[in-house]
Amino acid sequence: MFFDNNFLEHQIVLADKSIDGLLCLEESSAITSLDLIKAMKYKIPEEMAMICFTNGKLTQHVTPTITTINQHGKFIGETTTTMLVNRLENKSEAEFSTKIIKTSLIQRGTTLSI
């Protein structure tokens, strides 16, 4: 198990039984949090659920596997590149635009079925 320097602080926060789930912003914090939750003997996902924003390889190869929110990074990159190239080629003073990219929930072992 790997725990960072804030292990005790995290353990104190997670000892609060009113907390029943975690949202991790990236894969390495999700793996560390999963290790801590398991060390604290929580039943996953019944007592503590967990979701992570990064749908990388690591979340699929731990036990239990981690539910993720796939933000479709490749599609976001392609879309923003196309928007930038179009703006540069047209040399326009057009207004900036916003594109909404849908995310996908990939349900795995750290959350109960919906």
LUMTOR-205474 format. One record per residue: residue in three letters; x, z, y of N, C-alpha, C in turn. Coordinates in pm, whole numbers, padded with zeros to 5 digits, always signed. Atoms other than C-alpha are relative to their C-alpha. Layout:
<rs>
ALAXZYXZYXZY
...
</rs>
This chain:
<rs>
MET+00083+00000-00119+00000+00000+00000+00087+00000+00125
PHE-00071+00004-00127+00113-00075+00354-00090+00059+00107
PHE+00073-00058-00111+00002+00138+00647+00091-00001+00122
ASP-00081+00001-00122+00119+00103+01006+00014+00141+00056
ASN-00026-00129-00061+00219+00383+01241-00127+00074+00041
ASN+00126-00062-00041-00146+00447+01329-00083+00045-00119
PHE+00071-00036+00122-00237+00543+00971-00087+00123+00018
LEU+00075-00125-00016-00344+00897+01061-00120-00020+00093
GLU+00110+00027-00092-00555+00777+01354-00111-00077-00070
HIS+00099+00079+00072-00729+00520+01135-00073+00085-00103
GLN+00059-00086+00100-00787+00778+00866-00101+00096+00064
ILE+00091-00091-00073-00947+01016+01119-00127-00074+00038
VAL+00118+00079-00038-01178+00742+01247-00086-00030-00122
LEU+00075+00036+00119-01277+00634+00897-00059+00121-00074
ALA+00056-00121+00060-01345+00995+00794-00140+00029+00054
ASP+00133-00014-00059-01652+00979+01021-00099-00078-00087
LYS+00091+00063+00097-01924+00911+00763-00112-00081+00065
SER+00101+00084-00065-02150+00750+01026+00048-00145+00011
ILE-00054+00136-00001-01919+00446+01017-00018-00057-00140
ASP+00024+00059+00132-02030+00217+00737+00050-00143-00012
GLY-00053+00135+00008-01851-00106+00818+00109-00025+00103
LEU-00110+00039-00089-01547-00267+00978-00005-00150+00025
LEU-00019+00141-00034-01500-00597+01158+00145-00015+00040
CYS-00143+00018-00027-01135-00701+01145+00020-00136+00068
LEU-00020+00121-00078-01002-00962+01384+00093-00101-00066
GLU-00088+00094+00069-00741-01113+01155+00036+00055-00138
GLU-00022-00025+00142-00622-01120+00796+00088+00121-00032
SER-00090-00109+00036-00333-00873+00797-00063+00136+00028
SER+00067-00127-00026-00540-00597+00960-00110+00024-00102
ALA+00103-00014+00103-00814-00664+00705+00060+00052-00130
ILE-00067-00044+00123-00571-00619+00414+00041+00147+00014
THR-00041-00139-00024-00432-00298+00566-00122+00092-00001
SER+00122-00081-00004-00784-00167+00633-00059+00016-00139
LEU+00051-00008+00137-00891-00249+00278+00080+00101-00081
ASP-00084-00098+00069-00594-00053+00141-00036+00142+00041
LEU+00035-00133-00049-00686+00244+00360-00136+00045-00052
ILE+00135-00032+00048-01054+00233+00265+00004+00036-00149
LYS-00012-00029+00143-00963+00222-00103+00071+00134-00023
ALA-00073-00127+00013-00715+00511-00060-00089+00119+00034
MET+00092-00107-00038-00993+00715+00100-00118+00010-00097
LYS+00099-00005+00110-01207+00652-00212-00141-00041+00041
TYR+00131+00054-00034-01491+00471-00035-00044-00098-00108
LYS+00056+00103+00087-01721+00266-00256-00024-00123+00088
ILE+00011+00123-00078-01690-00090-00126-00090-00095-00077
PRO+00049-00003-00138-01932-00235-00012-00111+00103+00024
GLU+00114-00091-00013-02191+00039-00076+00017+00103+00111
GLU-00023-00102-00103-02034+00303+00150+00075-00056+00121
MET-00076+00060-00111-01802+00087+00361+00008-00151-00024
ALA-00004+00146+00007-01847-00285+00421+00109-00050+00094
MET-00107+00054-00084-01587-00512+00578-00012-00151+00010
ILE-00002+00144-00027-01576-00857+00736+00122-00029+00086
CYS-00120+00041-00073-01276-01045+00875-00025-00137+00063
PHE+00015+00129-00069-01262-01333+01125+00087-00111-00056
THR-00090+00105+00048-00986-01520+00943-00031-00030-00146
ASN+00025+00040+00139-01071-01714+00628+00127-00060-00059
GLY-00127+00046+00056-00715-01737+00503+00007+00023-00150
LYS-00019-00013+00145-00574-01727+00151+00001+00146-00045
LEU-00014-00139+00042-00502-01352+00144-00134+00067-00028
THR+00130-00066+00016-00867-01249+00179-00067-00036-00133
GLN+00057+00045+00127-00946-01440-00142+00074+00058-00120
HIS-00085-00044+00110-00671-01279-00349+00026+00150-00002
VAL-00006-00146+00008-00730-00906-00302-00124+00046-00076
THR+00116-00054+00071-00969-00680-00488-00054+00119+00078
PRO+00092+00113+00009-01240-00678-00379+00036-00108+00103
THR-00022+00107-00096-01227-01014-00206-00074+00033+00129
ILE+00053-00040-00132-01299-00989+00167-00093-00108+00056
THR+00095+00088-00067-01605-01142+00332+00062-00045+00132
THR-00063+00052-00122-01492-01369+00617-00098-00082+00083
ILE+00069+00090-00090-01622-01557+00916+00097-00115+00026
ASN-00086+00117-00018-01473-01907+00912-00032-00061+00135
GLN+00019+00055-00135-01424-02028+01268+00038-00147+00008
HIS-00029+00143+00007-01320-02379+01158+00107-00041+00103
GLY-00109+00022-00095-00989-02377+01345+00044-00144+00011
LYS-00042+00141-00005-00897-02733+01250-00098-00082+00083
PHE+00101+00072-00076-01225-02865+01390+00006+00036+00148
ILE-00014-00042-00139-01181-02659+01707+00119-00072+00064
GLY-00118+00069-00051-00831-02807+01751-00026-00148+00024
GLU+00031+00143-00014-00954-03163+01694-00092-00025+00119
THR+00097+00015-00108-01244-03118+01934+00065+00020+00137
THR-00064-00025-00130-01035-02969+02214+00102-00107+00034
THR-00097+00108-00026-00766-03233+02173-00072-00125+00048
THR+00078+00118-00041-01025-03511+02198-00051+00017+00143
MET+00050-00025-00136-01177-03351+02507+00112-00012+00104
LEU-00113+00004-00093-00834-03314+02672+00049-00143+00019
VAL-00047+00139-00009-00722-03670+02591-00099-00083+00082
ASN+00101+00074-00078-01050-03812+02724+00009+00033+00148
ARG-00009-00043-00141-01013-03612+03043+00124-00060+00066
LEU-00124+00053-00055-00651-03723+03093-00005-00152+00015
GLU+00006+00146-00005-00717-04089+03014-00096-00049+00108
ASN+00097+00040-00102-01018-04108+03245+00040+00042+00140
LYS-00049-00051-00128-00832-03925+03522-00115+00031+00095
SER+00119-00028-00080-01166-03804+03642+00001+00143+00051
GLU+00022-00134-00053-01268-03507+03841-00127+00059-00061
ALA+00124-00045+00065-01553-03449+03596+00004+00151-00023
GLU+00013-00142+00028-01681-03101+03541+00052+00030-00140
PHE-00040-00044+00134-01540-02907+03251-00127+00020-00082
SER+00116-00019+00086-01770-02887+02954+00032+00104-00108
THR-00012-00099+00106-01830-02635+02681-00061-00057-00127
LYS+00051+00041+00131-01872-02718+02314-00016+00127-00083
ILE+00023-00114+00088-02020-02468+02074+00030-00045-00143
ILE-00037+00030+00137-01862-02473+01730-00061+00109-00088
LYS+00064-00097+00088-02070-02307+01460+00102+00061-00095
THR-00083-00069+00098-01906-02052+01234-00075+00005-00132
SER+00062-00013+00133-01972-01995+00864+00036+00136-00057
LEU-00024-00126+00069-02011-01666+00683+00031-00032-00146
ILE-00039+00018+00139-01827-01668+00351-00007+00136-00066
GLN+00026-00132+00056-01971-01377+00160+00078+00020-00129
ARG-00079-00037+00117-01744-01206-00088-00028+00146-00035
GLY+00022-00132+00057-01696-00863-00238-00007+00119+00092
THR-00001-00117-00088-01672-00642+00071-00131+00018+00078
THR+00131-00017-00062-02034-00690+00179-00108-00014-00105
LEU+00115+00014+00089-02368-00651+00007-00067-00134+00024
SER+00072+00128-00015-02574-00965-00055-00111+00013+00102
ILE+00104+00004-00104-02807-01063+00225-00135-00028-00065
</rs>
